[in-house]
Amino acid sequence: MWDFILKKLQTYILRDILSWSLLSLLLLTFILLLGKIFEITQLIIINKIPFVIVLNFLITSLPILLLTNIPMSILISTGLVFSKLSHDNELLAMSTSGMSFYKQLTPVIILGIVTTFIMFFLTIYGLPWGFSNSRSISKKIISISQIDSNIQEQIFKEIADGIVIFVGKKSQESKILRGIIISESRDKKNKKIIFAKKAIFKRDKKRNLIVFQLYDGSIHAEVNQPPQGKVFSNKIIPTQKRSYRITQFKKYHLKIDLVQRNQNFSPLRLRLRELPIKKLNHEIRNAERKSKKELLYLIEFYRRIAFPFISLIFAILGASLGVTNQRTGKQGGFLLSLIILFLYYVLDTFFKGLGENQFLYAIFSAWGANIILASLTIYSVYKVNREGDFKIIKVVSRPFKSLYNFTNLIKRKS
């Protein structure tokens, strides 16, 4: 009979957490997609992009959004549910009837394990699929977009990867632009800014090119590279590191490949996200030993394995934190969930930075934030089960207080 009641109570807790998890996941995903509505509207109305392509772009973004939103929704939902149960004295009634906190956590652990497996699937398959397909769809969008309408007066606009243009005045009929500034940063070793009084542009849709015929202007660059056209004067200004070159021209042809995504110069960290786990493992074996490249590959590999476990950690930690909020109810659980999220992302960024700057081994860089939060979770569960309470603010602030007292002691001695 007791086993039947126990399963009923655990099912009740699990159902409550599931409903809140799905609701918070939908809300978080909607909020993040809401920020793209203006961009989507512009693509469909101004750039004449078919709705199907835009929809495909949104679908490929979902794995990336879910990887962020699932752990957040699990933490928020467990915190809210256990805060509510604690506030309504339902947890007290369960404990009085012989249901320990460990047994109350059973549905939470089940949900945490299930979401961890989902996260594994997303990190191993969904993440590289999402990034690679988003990039290919972005190329397609750029290739069929109406560049004419994309160039607007008095607005800095990125018309292609690494190409930003500013136009003072624009004549739509004759495709004449006046007061032109073009920033070209595709080649990170040869960035340049081009100024021109007048420009005529045309679109080559077969080769996905846009050609600018620039008149009466100058090219500002740090690397000496003669432009294509009729140059009538050069001016070289020495700087501390290398020469800064100003090249003035009467006429200059600039061809821009609209679908070029510079693999050679795009950050390695971004390209790593597109690699499937097998390809990533292959790159690690082929990379030069103890090189910066090998380190970044290793960090990405270990992070793909470590990150899914944060769902399980958040699920248990959210429940134990929720129990401590008898007075504040749901609001207190939600607030503590936000604090934990902030703490995790600070720790994650901190350990990632240590790893990338070679202050920490790659495996510890990837697992550092998880280890700290897992330790906090184990301690919180122990305290709640033994004492029925856990003051996270005191625990988190204790190291900072010790550091503050230590620095004051050093100051007094000095």
HELIX and SHEET records of a PDB file:
HELIX    1   1 TRP A    2  LEU A   34  1                                  33    
HELIX    2   2 ILE A   37  ILE A   45  1                                   9    
HELIX    3   3 PHE A   51  HIS A   87  1                                  37    
HELIX    4   4 GLU A   90  THR A   96  1                                   7    
HELIX    5   5 PHE A  101  GLN A  104  1                                   4    
HELIX    6   6 THR A  106  PHE A  121  1                                  16    
HELIX    7   7 LEU A  122  GLY A  126  3                                   5    
HELIX    8   8 LEU A  127  ILE A  144  1                                  18    
HELIX    9   9 ILE A  147  ASN A  150  1                                   4    
HELIX   10  10 LEU A  268  LEU A  272  1                                   5    
HELIX   11  11 ILE A  277  ASN A  286  1                                  10    
HELIX   12  12 LYS A  292  ALA A  306  1                                  15    
HELIX   13  13 PHE A  307  PHE A  309  5                                   3    
HELIX   14  14 ILE A  310  VAL A  323  1                                  14    
HELIX   15  15 LYS A  330  GLU A  356  1                                  27    
HELIX   16  16 ALA A  362  GLU A  387  1                                  26    
HELIX   17  17 ILE A  392  LYS A  413  1                                  22    
SHEET    1   A 7 LYS A 157  ALA A 160  0                                        
SHEET    2   A 7 ILE A 163  SER A 171 -1                                        
SHEET    3   A 7 ILE A 176  GLU A 184 -1                                        
SHEET    4   A 7 LYS A 192  ASP A 204 -1                                        
SHEET    5   A 7 LEU A 209  ALA A 221 -1                                        
SHEET    6   A 7 SER A 243  ASP A 257 -1                                        
SHEET    7   A 7 GLY A 229  PRO A 238 -1                                        
END                                                                             
